[in-house]
Amino acid sequence: MRILIADDLSAEAKAILERVPSAQVDVKVGLDPTALREIVGGYDALAVRSATKVTKEILEAASRLRVIGRAGTGVDNIDLAAASRRGVVVMNAPGGNSVSVAEHTLALLLALSIFWAYLFWSQYLTIWYGNIPDEIGFALRRAEGGWGVVVLAVIGLVFALPFVTLLHPAGRRSSRVLGTVLALQLVGFWLDCHLLIVPSLTATDAAALAVRDVAIALGLGAAFVLSVAPAIKAASSTSQGATS
């Protein structure tokens, strides 16, 4: 069995393939489509990442090819229809980059909370230090009645909770904790928008949060989930793997 590795894979991946009985593993990285088409006919299996495009023309030249392994999540660089017609099995590794995605998500969450705190404090300091009557009124209005509680909730949900949780190793390693923190941070951002707009439009004795406000937010959230759910489902089914 001859296996061609056409993209950069880890040394561990190559060692695993070499342990296949009677397997001959060749590493030829950086081939252009013409060069790949000329040699792919002599291989039974092809391993790629995202750089190599396995097109219809390449598959037509791969007379012996039986399986394509994509070291990663997506298979958009492989012509699945052409592979199916030729009976070539296409497999991927949906969890291959899960650690990198998780690390990137954590970094974005932490950066977002810190950057928001910087903007919040810069705005508050500028308003208070400038001592401009119109701006001072803007800040004081949001400290009256129940709005002061909303301000504290926004600070806690958008900055304090994510910052403290993500700094602790136990918090970073739990998907349940991270999901909860992200959901609460989204609630905090909604409250932040509510805090910026609603106090200027309501009477001073009006409630900071009314049933109407929560209902509107829940309705918009449900509409958003329903609108993106089909796309998420389609992407998930595509990344699950084996296509023959």
C-alpha positions in Angstrom: 0.0 0.0 0.0 1.5 3.3 -1.1 0.6 6.5 0.9 1.4 10.0 -0.3 1.6 12.9 2.2 1.2 16.0 0.1 1.1 18.6 2.9 3.1 19.3 6.1 2.0 16.8 8.7 3.5 16.2 12.1 6.3 13.6 12.5 3.9 11.6 14.7 1.3 11.4 11.9 4.0 10.1 9.5 5.1 7.5 12.1 1.6 6.3 12.6 1.1 5.8 8.8 4.4 4.0 8.6 3.2 1.4 11.2 0.5 0.3 8.8 1.6 -3.2 7.6 3.3 -3.2 4.2 2.8 0.5 3.8 5.2 2.7 1.9 4.9 6.4 2.9 6.2 9.1 0.7 6.4 12.7 1.7 6.2 15.2 -1.2 5.2 18.6 0.0 4.5 21.6 -2.2 3.6 19.9 -5.4 1.7 22.0 -7.9 -1.4 20.5 -9.4 0.3 19.3 -12.6 3.1 17.5 -10.6 0.5 15.9 -8.2 -1.6 14.7 -11.1 1.4 13.0 -12.7 2.3 10.9 -9.6 -1.0 10.4 -7.8 -1.9 7.5 -10.0 0.7 5.3 -8.2 -0.8 5.8 -4.7 -3.6 4.1 -2.8 -4.0 6.8 -0.1 -3.5 10.5 0.0 -3.0 12.7 3.1 -3.5 16.4 2.8 -4.2 19.5 4.9 -5.6 22.7 3.4 -2.8 23.7 0.9 -3.4 20.8 -1.5 -6.5 21.1 -3.6 -7.8 17.6 -4.6 -9.7 18.5 -7.7 -11.8 16.5 -10.2 -8.8 16.4 -12.6 -6.5 15.0 -9.9 -9.0 12.4 -8.9 -9.4 11.3 -12.5 -5.7 10.7 -12.6 -5.7 8.7 -9.4 -6.6 5.3 -10.7 -5.5 3.4 -7.6 -6.6 5.9 -5.0 -9.0 4.5 -2.4 -8.9 6.9 0.5 -8.1 10.6 1.1 -7.3 11.7 4.7 -7.8 15.4 5.5 -5.7 16.4 8.6 -8.1 19.0 9.8 -11.8 19.9 10.1 -13.0 21.1 6.7 -13.0 19.2 3.4 -13.7 22.2 1.2 -10.4 21.6 -0.6 -11.5 18.2 -1.8 -14.0 17.6 -4.6 -16.4 15.4 -2.7 -18.7 14.7 -5.7 -15.9 13.5 -7.9 -14.5 11.4 -5.0 -17.9 9.8 -4.5 -18.2 8.9 -8.2 -14.8 7.2 -8.1 -15.5 5.3 -4.9 -12.8 7.2 -2.9 -13.5 7.5 0.8 -12.8 11.0 2.2 -12.1 11.2 5.9 -11.2 14.2 8.1 -10.2 14.9 11.7 -12.9 17.2 13.2 -11.1 17.4 16.6 -7.7 18.0 15.1 -7.6 21.7 15.8 -10.0 21.9 18.7 -7.2 22.9 21.1 -6.2 25.8 18.9 -9.7 26.9 18.5 -10.3 26.8 22.2 -7.2 28.8 23.0 -8.1 31.4 20.4 -11.6 31.7 21.9 -10.3 32.1 25.4 -7.9 34.8 24.2 -10.7 36.7 22.5 -13.0 36.5 25.5 -10.2 37.8 27.8 -9.2 40.5 25.4 -12.8 41.6 25.0 -13.4 41.9 28.7 -10.2 43.9 29.2 -10.8 46.2 26.2 -14.4 46.8 27.3 -13.3 47.7 30.8 -10.7 50.1 29.3 -13.4 51.8 27.2 -15.9 52.0 30.1 -13.4 53.6 32.4 -12.0 56.0 29.8 -15.5 57.2 29.0 -16.4 57.6 32.7 -13.2 59.4 33.5 -13.5 61.8 30.6 -17.1 62.7 31.5 -16.3 63.2 35.2 -13.0 65.0 34.8 -14.4 67.2 32.0 -17.2 68.3 34.3 -19.5 69.1 31.4 -23.1 69.6 32.6 -24.7 67.6 29.8 -22.3 64.7 30.2 -22.5 64.7 34.0 -26.2 64.5 33.7 -25.8 61.5 31.5 -23.7 59.7 34.1 -25.9 60.7 37.1 -29.1 59.5 35.4 -27.6 56.1 35.2 -26.7 56.1 38.9 -30.3 56.8 40.0 -32.7 54.2 41.3 -32.3 50.7 39.9 -29.8 51.8 37.2 -27.0 51.8 39.7 -27.6 48.0 40.1 -27.6 47.6 36.4 -24.2 49.4 36.1 -22.7 47.0 38.7 -24.2 44.1 36.9 -22.7 45.2 33.6 -19.3 45.6 35.2 -19.5 42.2 36.8 -20.8 40.3 33.8 -18.8 41.8 31.1 -15.4 42.3 32.9 -15.0 41.0 36.4 -16.5 37.5 35.9 -14.8 36.6 32.7 -11.5 38.1 33.8 -11.4 36.2 37.1 -12.6 33.0 35.6 -10.3 32.9 32.6 -7.2 33.7 34.8 -7.8 30.5 36.8 -6.7 27.2 35.1 -9.7 25.3 36.4 -12.1 27.8 34.7 -10.3 27.6 31.4 -10.4 23.8 31.3 -14.2 23.4 31.8 -16.4 23.7 28.8 -19.4 24.1 31.0 -17.8 26.9 32.9 -16.7 28.6 29.7 -20.1 28.3 28.2 -21.8 29.8 31.2 -19.3 32.7 31.3 -19.9 33.4 27.6 -23.6 33.4 28.1 -23.5 35.7 31.0 -21.1 38.0 29.2 -23.6 38.2 26.3 -26.3 39.1 28.9 -23.9 41.8 30.2 -23.4 43.3 26.8 -27.2 43.4 26.3 -27.5 45.2 29.6 -24.8 47.6 28.5 -26.7 48.6 25.4 -29.9 48.8 27.5 -28.1 51.1 29.9 -26.8 53.4 27.2 -30.2 54.0 25.5 -33.2 53.4 27.8 -32.5 55.8 30.7 -32.6 58.7 28.2 -36.0 57.7 26.9 -37.8 56.9 30.2 -39.0 58.8 33.2 -36.9 59.0 36.3 -39.3 56.8 38.3 -39.6 54.1 35.6 -38.2 50.6 36.3 -34.7 49.9 35.1 -35.9 46.6 33.6 -39.4 45.9 32.5 -41.0 42.7 31.3 -41.3 44.2 27.9 -37.5 44.7 27.7 -36.7 41.1 28.6 -39.3 39.8 26.2 -37.9 41.8 23.3 -34.4 40.6 24.1 -35.5 36.9 24.3 -37.5 37.3 21.1 -34.5 38.7 19.2 -32.2 36.0 20.7 -34.6 33.3 19.6 -34.8 34.7 16.1 -31.0 34.8 15.9 -30.7 31.2 17.0 -33.3 30.0 14.6 -31.6 31.9 11.7 -28.1 30.5 12.3 -29.1 27.0 13.4 -29.4 25.5 9.9 -26.0 26.8 8.9 -24.4 25.4 12.1 -26.1 22.1 11.6 -24.9 21.9 8.0 -21.3 22.8 9.0 -21.3 20.2 11.7 -22.5 17.4 9.4 -19.9 18.4 6.8 -17.1 18.3 9.4 -18.0 14.9 10.8 -16.1 12.9 8.5 -16.4 10.1 6.2 -17.8 10.8 2.8 -17.7 8.1 0.3 
